Amino acid sequence: MQDLFAEQLKALRAASLDRHLREISSSQGPEIQIAGRRLLNFSSNDYLGLANDSRVRDAAIRAINEFGVGAGASRLISGTQSPHVRLERALAKWKGTEAALCFSSGYAAALGAIPALVTKNDVVLLDKLCHASLIDAAKLSGARLRIFPHNNLRKLESHLEWARREHTGKRILILTESVFSMDGDLAPLRDLIEIKKRFDALLMLDEAHAVGVIGANGRGLAAEQNVSDHVDVQMGTLSKALGASGGYICGSRLLIEWLVNRARSFIYSTAPPPAITAAALAALNFLSSAEGEERRLLLWKRIRSMQELLPRTELNKLCGAARSAIFPWIVGDEQAALNLAAALQSEGFLVPAIRYPTVAKGAARLRITVTAAHQEDQIRALCEAIKRMTKHE
């Protein structure tokens, strides 16, 4: 048994593609502790600094005192507790939909929803840079899968023409993200909606990295562009800008009722802990407030600082056109990306290297994320370190 994976692991190490866990011995924040050393953290998706916010922590503590630690059962047995109901009502109101359904993670939301929406002989059309959860769910559904190049609407139209011609009467589902997790760029949402209407397709939008960042009170790209009513399925997470854990699907009441009956990752999973659910609700209430909007605007101030200070190289010409809190610093070679990450860590910055299969081979990078909790001098220090280490490129 010990030798079963030895050769495969050796091959991963030789290609600089092996992974290792790192233990963090502190709460999430702009500064974290690893192996007894404080590091400036530019790798977290805690965009609004809510993971350790007192309002969110206190809500979780109150829920533990009232409901205990675990939900004890799946949602359809006896695991639906008041915090779950309150959060789903608040999510639907916030997103402007008829209903919402929460899952244990964003991954579980995708794996539950997509196979419930499409089955064998239906068609899924998916942007090449979509998150692994969307890809895996599309494969799991058994539907015919076609991938179109990133944000390439002409190729998407070609796939739609093929689907309508070869699979007449079958359901067609377009999958995309509003903010793409590794590049930080946006989907051409208005154009996608025009196309999906023309071909009578369904559109599922993953707002994981837009929630809390884009649109008034962080309602996401669909809300910012006033097209929420034309997105059939809105997906998101509670584990990034909201600082808690879990995923959700928002949409029509009939859609949510169908998922309750057919989304296997929902039906066959123990309900999320009530404390985590209550924490997410507290974060959502904060985000919906005037103070929450101030925090979001502070995040954009920090984003603009990173935009201005991050140096430009031949591979990173687009760093000055940030559309989100994600800044991909492209390195290319996997080992070179690891070396740069290690060099930055030695100077007190945590910015892990992102490599294949998360990104394409030869497109290794540092994925820099900015949060509202960062200070201007912390951002400046990181940018100066990157400039110094890459000055010969």
N, C-alpha and C positions, 0 to 999 in steps of 0.2 A: 504493500500500500504506500509506503514511504517513497518508492521510486516511481509511482504511477504518473506523477506530473513533473518529475524532475527535468526531463528533456524539454518539455514545453516551457517551463519556467526559465530554463537556461537560454532558450531561444528568445524569450521576452527580454531577458537581461542583456543579451547580445545586441538587441535592436533598440536598447534604451527605452523599452516600453513596459517594464515591470513597475508595479505600484506598491506603496507601503502606507500603512496607517500612521498618523502622527497624533500623539496624545496631547490634548490641550487641557491644562489644569486650571483654567479660569473660565469666567463667563464670557459669552460672545461680546465683542465690542471692537472699537478701533485699535485697542491694545489687548493682546492676549499673552498667555504664558505657555511656553513649550520648553520642557526639560529645564525648568527653573529660570528661563530667560524670557524677558519681556520683548515682544515683537510688535511692530506696527502692522496691523492686519489689513491687507488690501485684497482679500480673497473671499470675503463673506457676502452673501446675498441679503444680509440684514440691512436693507437700504435705508430704512428710517431709524435705525438704532433702537428698535422696540423689543428685541429679544431679551434684554435685561432691564426694560423700563419698569418702574415701580408700579404703574397702573396695571400692566399686563401681569406682573408677578403677583400682585395683591388679588387680582381676579382669580388667578389659579389657586391661590391659597384658600380663598373663600369657598371655591368650588370643592376643594378637597375636604374642607371641614363639613360641607353640606352633603356631598355626594360620594365621598371616598375617593380612592385612587383609580381603580379600574371600572370599566362599564359592565364587565361581568358576562356579557353575551353579545351576540350580533344584534344589529339594529332591528331586525324583524322578529327576534325572540323577545328579549326583555332589556335590550341595551340602549333603546332610545330614551334618553333622559332629557330633562328640561333644557339644559345647556345646548344640546344638539338642535332642538326645535327652535330655540331663540336665535341661534347663529344662522340657521338656514333661512328663517324669516328675514333677518337683518341683511343677509347676503342678497336675497332676491330684491329687497327694497333698494339696496345700495346699487345693484347692477341694473335696476329697472326692468326686471323680468318677473314672470308670474310665480316662479318657484325656484328652489335651489336644493341641492343634495350634496352632503359632505362625505368625503372618503378619508381613509387613514393617511393617504399621501397623494400628491399629484400624480405619481406613477400609477397608483391604484385607480385614480379617477379616469385616466386614459384607458387602462386595461379593462375597466368595467364598462365604460361608456361606448367605446368604438365598436367592439364586437356585438353590442346590443343595438347599434344603429345600422350596421351593415353585416351581411352574411355571405355565404357562398353565392357566386354569380353576380353579386353587387360589385361596385367599383370604388376604389379609394385612390384619390390623386393627392400626392403628398409632396410638399416642398423638400428638396434634398437636404436642407439644413435643419429640418425639424428634429426635436428632441427624441432621444432613444425610446421614451415611453410611448410616443405617438407611432413610431416605426414598429415597435414590438406589438402594440395593440392592433395596428393595421394587419400585420402578419397573422396574428392570433385570430382575427375575425374570419379568415378564410376567403375574404373578398379578393377580387383581382386587383393587384396593386401596381400602379404606375407612378414613377417619381419624376417630377419636373425640375429642371435646374433652378437654382435659388432665385426666387422672385421673377422667373421668366414666364411672363403672361402669354407670350406667343406659343410657347411649348405647352402650357396648360390648356390653351384653347384647342390645340391640336389633339391633346389627350381627350378632351371633352367631346370633340367631334368623333373621335374613334369610339369612345364609350357609348355615345348615343347611336352610332351606326351599328356597332357590333353587339351591344347589350341593351337593345331596345326594351324599355319598360322597367329596367333595373334601377335601383337606387344608386346615385353617385354622391360621394362624400369628398369634399375638398378639405384637407388638413393643412393648417399653417399656424405660425406663431405671430403674435403682434410684435414682440421684441425677441429677436433670435439670441439664444443664450450664450453662444460663443463669439458672435460678431457684434452684437449690440445694435444691429440695424433693424429697421422696421419693415413690416409687410406693406405692400401697396394696397391697403385695405379697401379703399373706395373702388378701385379697379377690379379687385377680386369679387366684390359684391355685384358689380355690374355684370361680370362674366358669369357668375354662378346663377344670377337671375335669368340671363339669356339662355342658359342650358338647363335650367330647372334642376340645379344641383343643390345639395346641402353644404353649408359652410360651418366648420368647427374651428374656433379660434382659441388658441392657448395664450392666455394673458399673463402667464406666470411672472414674467419679468417686467410687465407694464403696470401691474397692480401696485398702487402706492407710489408710483413714479410718474406716470403719464396721465394727463387729464385732471380736471378739477376734482379735488379730494381723492386723487389717485384711482379713479374708477376705470382707467385703462384706455387703450387706443380707440376701441369702438365707441366709448362714451365721448372721448375728445373729438372724434370726427362725426359725432351725432348719427351713427349708423347701427347702434345696438339692436334696433328692431329688425335689422336685416341679417344679423348673425344668428344662425339657427341654434348653435350650441356654444356657450361661452364657458371655457375651462380656466381654472386658475389654481393658485396655491395659497395656503395660509402660512407657509413656512419661509417665505422670503421677506418682503417688506412688512408683512404683518407679524413677523417675529415669533410665530408659534409653530404649528405643525399640521399637516393635512392638505387635502385638495378639495375642489368643489366643481360641480357642474351647475350652471344657471341656464334656464330656458323656460319653455312653456310648461304649464302644469301637466299636460299630457306627456311631454318628454320625461319629466321627473317621475311621474307615476310609472312609466314604462321602465325606467332605469331601476326603480325600486323592485320591480318584478323580474328584471333580466340582467342587471349588471352584477356579474358573479363576484367581482372583488368587493362589492358592497354587501351582497347577500351572505357571503360565506366568510366574512371577516368580523372579528369582535369590534364593537363600536369604539371610536376614538375615546381616550380617557376624558371624562367630563372636565377635568381641570384644564387640559389643553384646549378644549372647545371653548370654555369660558374665557381663557386667555385670548384666543383668537377674536372672540366677540368684543372684548375690551379694546383690542388693537383696532378693530374695525370701527368701533364707536369713536375712538380717538381720531382715526383717519378722517372720519366724516365731520369732525368739528373744525372750528376756525383755527384752533391751535394745531390740529393735525395738518391743515393746509399750509400753515406757516412752516411746519417741519418739512413738508414736501418741497416748498419753495427754497428752503435752506439747502436741501439736497441738490437742487438745480444750481444753486450758487456754487456748491462744491464741484459739481460736474463741470461747470464752466471754468473753474480754476484748473482742474485737471486738463481740460481741453486746451487751455492757453499754455500751460507749463510743460506738458509732455513733449519731449523732443520729437522731431520728424526724421525718419529715415526713408530709404527707398521702399522698404517693405511696409512702412507705416505712414503713408501719406494721408490717410483718412482719419487720423487721430484728432484732427481739428474739426471734424464734422460729427461729433458725438450726438446721437439721438436718444441715448439712454444712460444708465449708470455703469455700463459695461464698456471697457476699453481693451480691445484685443491688441497686445503688443506682439506682432508676428516675428518669429525668429526663423522658422523653417525647419532646420535640422533638430531632431528630437534631443540628441545629446547636448547640443548647444543651448537649447531651451532649459534643460536641466541644469546646465552649468550657470546660466544667468540667474536662475531661481536660487541656486545655492549661494552664489555671490551676493545676491541681495539679502538673503537670510543672514549671511555672516555679518552684514552691516545693519541688521535689525529690522528687516522687512519680510513679511510673509506674503509671497506672491507665487504660488505653486505653478509649475509648468503643466500645460494642457497638451496632451499628445494623442496620437491615433490609439484607439478608434473613436475617441470623442471628437476629434477633428481629423481632416484628411491627412494621409501620409505626406510628410514634407511641409505641413502647415502648422507645426508645433508653435506654441505661443505662451506668453504669460497673459492670463485673463485678469486684468486689473479691474476691481470694482470699487466704486466710491460710495460712501454712505453719508448721511446727514450728520453722523457723530464724528466724522473726521474733522480735524482742524486744518486751517490753511497751511500752517507751517509743516504739518505732517505730509500733506500732498506735495508741497514744495520739496521737502527732503527726499521723497521717493523719486520725483522727476529728476532732481539733480543727480541722484545715484544712478538712475538709468542712463542719463546723458553721459555721465562719466564712464560708465561701463561699456557703452556702445559707440563711443566717439569715433572709432576707426571704421565703422560700417559705411 
